Amino acid sequence: LSLSLSHTTLTAAMSARVFTPTNQIRLTNVAVVRHKKGGKRFEIACFKNKVVAWRNKIEKDLEEVVQATTIFSNVSKGQVASRKDLVKAYGTDDEVEICTMILSKGELQVSKEEREAQLGAKYTEIAKMVADKCVDPGTNRPYTVAQIERAMKDIHFSVKPTASTKQQSLEVIRQLKEHIPIDRASMKLRIVLPTKQAKPLKSQLEPLLSNVETEDWVADGLELVCGIDPGVYRKVDELVRGGTKGAGKVEILSVKNIEEGEETF
């Protein structure tokens, strides 16, 4: 079916294609967006992965997002919403206009498996953000993501699907402080790169550095004094040692604890 069809033709054709009994298997690719308004439930059938792209303004063609512009009261049962209910809830029966409203304000329905996968990914993302920004104040060494994940499990931290990763990372740090030694911090390093490897290694290091305070050519090669997030220390150290076959140096000059509100994530 060509998506260049008018939305009226698309509606009729897609409704027949998606919901005829012989084609029920096609429902496996349906993502449902649900919107409750005026005491009624309205749903539209969309292509998976396209809803997020639409909301992020990556996809702008409505016909690439919706499987049909038909507005349903229940997509899985093929029950179409009445014109009366649409007008009462949205003030119009224009399906394209209503589709746009539902896409913007509705709730994307996901399966239990998909929801668990999303929560698992967010859990790891939160742990990584905490590990990147924090150290053990007793040793001034960063924690690994695995260590933070174990600590989060110990305090029975539950991910909130609608809260941002940043907000939850700050909450994790606050709760972990009652159980393990942990502080937000920034690290200052002195890195010395042998002359031969200095330029290519510097370009590889730059994405890992928060800032470069000084950059000087010395007898040993190129010396950088720079700031990093604690979580990238191991990457920096491995890159310098591996790229110089042990000839390079990474020295921790200081670890500065960051008070709450002093620096944003």
C-alpha positions as CSV (number, residue, x, y, z in Angstrom):
1,L,0.0,0.0,0.0
2,S,1.4,3.4,-1.0
3,L,1.6,5.9,1.8
4,S,1.2,8.7,-0.8
5,L,-2.5,8.0,-0.9
6,S,-4.9,10.7,0.5
7,H,-5.7,10.2,4.1
8,T,-9.3,9.3,3.3
9,T,-8.2,6.5,0.9
10,L,-5.5,5.5,3.4
11,T,-8.0,5.2,6.2
12,A,-10.3,2.9,4.3
13,A,-7.5,0.8,2.8
14,M,-5.5,0.5,6.0
15,S,-8.6,-0.4,8.1
16,A,-9.4,-3.2,5.7
17,R,-5.8,-4.4,5.6
18,V,-5.0,-4.3,9.3
19,F,-8.2,-5.7,10.7
20,T,-9.5,-8.4,8.3
21,P,-9.3,-11.8,10.0
22,T,-7.0,-13.2,7.3
23,N,-4.5,-10.4,8.0
24,Q,-4.5,-10.5,11.8
25,I,-0.7,-11.2,11.9
26,R,-0.1,-7.6,10.8
27,L,-1.2,-6.5,14.3
28,T,2.2,-7.6,15.6
29,N,3.7,-4.4,14.1
30,V,1.1,-2.1,15.6
31,A,1.9,0.4,18.2
32,V,-1.2,1.9,19.9
33,V,-1.4,5.4,21.2
34,R,-4.2,6.0,23.6
35,H,-5.8,9.3,24.7
36,K,-8.6,9.6,27.2
37,K,-10.7,12.7,26.8
38,G,-14.3,13.6,27.7
39,G,-14.7,10.4,29.6
40,K,-14.0,8.4,26.5
41,R,-11.0,6.4,25.2
42,F,-9.6,7.0,21.8
43,E,-6.8,5.1,20.1
44,I,-4.8,5.2,16.8
45,A,-2.8,2.4,15.2
46,C,0.8,3.5,14.5
47,F,4.0,1.9,13.2
48,K,6.4,0.8,15.9
49,N,9.4,3.1,16.5
50,K,7.7,5.9,14.6
51,V,5.8,7.5,17.5
52,V,9.0,8.5,19.3
53,A,10.5,9.8,16.1
54,W,7.4,11.9,15.5
55,R,7.6,13.3,19.1
56,N,11.3,14.1,18.7
57,K,10.4,15.9,15.4
58,I,12.6,13.5,13.4
59,E,9.6,12.1,11.5
60,K,7.2,14.8,10.2
61,D,5.1,12.9,7.7
62,L,2.0,11.7,9.5
63,E,1.4,8.9,6.9
64,E,4.8,7.4,7.9
65,V,3.6,7.3,11.5
66,V,0.0,6.0,11.5
67,Q,-1.2,2.8,10.0
68,A,-4.6,4.5,9.4
69,T,-6.0,7.8,10.3
70,T,-9.1,6.1,11.6
71,I,-9.8,6.9,15.3
72,F,-10.7,3.8,17.3
73,S,-12.2,3.3,20.7
74,N,-10.4,-0.1,20.7
75,V,-7.7,-0.8,18.1
76,S,-7.2,-4.5,19.0
77,K,-11.0,-5.2,18.5
78,G,-11.2,-2.9,15.5
79,Q,-13.9,-0.8,17.1
80,V,-14.1,2.6,15.5
81,A,-15.0,5.7,17.6
82,S,-18.3,7.4,16.7
83,R,-18.3,10.8,15.0
84,K,-20.5,12.1,17.9
85,D,-17.9,11.1,20.5
86,L,-15.1,12.7,18.4
87,V,-16.9,16.0,18.0
88,K,-17.8,16.1,21.7
89,A,-14.2,15.3,22.8
90,Y,-12.2,17.2,20.2
91,G,-14.6,19.7,18.7
92,T,-14.0,18.3,15.3
93,D,-14.4,15.0,13.3
94,D,-11.3,15.7,11.2
95,E,-9.3,12.5,11.6
96,V,-6.0,13.9,10.6
97,E,-6.3,16.8,13.1
98,I,-7.4,14.4,15.8
99,C,-4.6,11.9,15.0
100,T,-2.1,14.8,15.5
101,M,-3.6,15.6,18.9
102,I,-3.5,12.0,20.0
103,L,0.1,11.6,18.8
104,S,1.1,14.6,20.8
105,K,-0.9,14.0,24.0
106,G,-1.7,10.3,24.1
107,E,0.0,7.5,25.9
108,L,2.0,5.0,23.9
109,Q,1.0,1.5,24.9
110,V,3.7,-1.1,25.2
111,S,3.7,-4.8,26.1
112,K,4.9,-6.1,29.5
113,E,8.1,-7.4,27.8
114,E,8.8,-4.1,26.1
115,R,8.1,-2.1,29.3
116,E,10.5,-4.4,31.3
117,A,13.2,-4.0,28.7
118,Q,12.8,-0.2,28.7
119,L,13.0,-0.1,32.5
120,G,16.0,-2.3,32.5
121,A,17.8,0.0,30.0
122,K,16.9,3.1,32.1
123,Y,18.1,1.4,35.3
124,T,21.5,0.8,33.7
125,E,21.6,4.3,32.2
126,I,21.0,5.8,35.7
127,A,23.7,3.6,37.2
128,K,26.1,4.7,34.5
129,M,25.4,8.4,35.1
130,V,26.0,7.9,38.9
131,A,29.3,6.0,38.2
132,D,30.4,8.7,35.8
133,K,30.0,11.5,38.3
134,C,30.9,9.9,41.6
135,V,33.8,8.6,43.6
136,D,34.5,6.7,46.9
137,P,35.7,9.7,49.1
138,G,37.9,7.3,51.1
139,T,40.0,6.3,48.1
140,N,39.1,9.0,45.6
141,R,38.5,6.3,43.0
142,P,35.4,6.0,40.8
143,Y,32.9,3.3,41.1
144,T,32.1,0.9,38.3
145,V,28.6,0.7,36.8
146,A,28.3,-2.9,38.1
147,Q,29.1,-1.7,41.7
148,I,26.5,1.1,41.4
149,E,23.9,-1.3,40.1
150,R,24.5,-3.7,43.0
151,A,24.2,-0.9,45.4
152,M,20.9,0.3,43.8
153,K,19.5,-3.3,44.2
154,D,20.6,-3.3,47.9
155,I,18.6,-0.2,48.6
156,H,15.7,-1.6,46.5
157,F,15.7,1.4,44.1
158,S,12.8,1.3,41.6
159,V,12.9,3.2,38.3
160,K,10.2,5.7,37.6
161,P,9.2,5.4,33.9
162,T,8.2,9.1,33.6
163,A,11.0,10.7,35.6
164,S,14.2,11.8,33.8
165,T,17.4,9.9,34.1
166,K,19.1,13.0,35.6
167,Q,16.5,13.4,38.4
168,Q,16.7,9.8,39.3
169,S,20.5,9.8,39.3
170,L,20.5,12.6,41.8
171,E,18.0,10.6,43.9
172,V,20.1,7.5,43.7
173,I,23.2,9.4,45.0
174,R,21.1,10.8,47.9
175,Q,19.9,7.4,48.9
176,L,23.2,5.7,48.4
177,K,25.0,8.1,50.8
178,E,23.1,6.5,53.6
179,H,24.6,3.1,52.7
180,I,28.0,3.5,51.0
181,P,30.7,6.2,50.9
182,I,29.9,8.1,47.8
183,D,30.3,11.7,46.6
184,R,29.9,13.6,43.4
185,A,33.2,14.8,42.2
186,S,35.4,16.1,39.4
187,M,39.0,14.8,38.9
188,K,42.0,16.9,37.7
189,L,44.7,14.9,35.8
190,R,48.1,15.4,34.5
191,I,48.6,13.5,31.3
192,V,52.0,13.1,29.6
193,L,52.1,11.8,26.0
194,P,55.3,10.9,24.2
195,T,56.0,13.1,21.2
196,K,55.5,10.4,18.6
197,Q,52.0,9.4,19.8
198,A,50.9,12.8,21.2
199,K,48.8,14.2,18.3
200,P,46.8,11.0,17.5
201,L,46.2,10.2,21.2
202,K,45.2,13.8,22.1
203,S,42.4,13.6,19.4
204,Q,41.2,10.3,21.0
205,L,41.3,11.7,24.5
206,E,39.5,15.0,23.8
207,P,35.9,13.6,23.8
208,L,36.6,12.2,27.3
209,L,37.9,15.5,28.8
210,S,35.6,18.0,30.6
211,N,38.2,20.7,30.0
212,V,41.8,21.3,29.3
213,E,43.5,23.8,31.7
214,T,47.0,23.8,30.2
215,E,48.6,22.2,27.2
216,D,52.4,22.3,27.0
217,W,55.2,20.6,25.1
218,V,57.9,19.4,27.6
219,A,61.0,17.3,27.4
220,D,58.9,14.1,27.7
221,G,56.4,15.1,25.1
222,L,52.9,16.8,25.4
223,E,51.7,17.5,28.9
224,L,48.0,18.1,29.5
225,V,46.4,19.3,32.7
226,C,42.7,18.6,32.4
227,G,39.4,17.8,34.1
228,I,37.3,14.7,33.7
229,D,34.3,13.0,35.2
230,P,35.5,10.2,37.5
231,G,33.7,7.5,35.4
232,V,36.0,8.0,32.4
233,Y,39.2,7.7,34.4
234,R,39.8,4.1,33.5
235,K,39.2,4.8,29.8
236,V,41.7,7.6,29.9
237,D,44.3,5.5,31.7
238,E,43.8,2.5,29.4
239,L,44.0,4.7,26.3
240,V,47.2,6.4,27.4
241,R,48.9,3.2,28.6
242,G,47.8,1.1,25.6
243,G,48.5,3.8,23.0
244,T,52.0,4.6,24.3
245,K,52.9,1.0,25.3
246,G,53.4,2.1,28.9
247,A,55.5,5.2,28.1
248,G,52.7,7.7,28.8
249,K,51.7,8.9,32.2
250,V,48.4,9.6,33.9
251,E,48.5,11.3,37.3
252,I,45.6,12.3,39.5
253,L,46.3,15.8,40.7
254,S,43.1,16.3,42.8
255,V,39.6,15.1,43.3
256,K,37.1,17.9,44.1
257,N,33.9,17.0,45.8
258,I,30.9,18.8,44.4
259,E,28.2,20.0,46.7
260,E,24.6,19.5,45.7
261,G,23.5,22.3,43.4
262,E,27.1,23.4,42.6
263,E,27.2,21.7,39.3
264,T,24.5,20.2,37.1
265,F,24.6,16.8,35.5
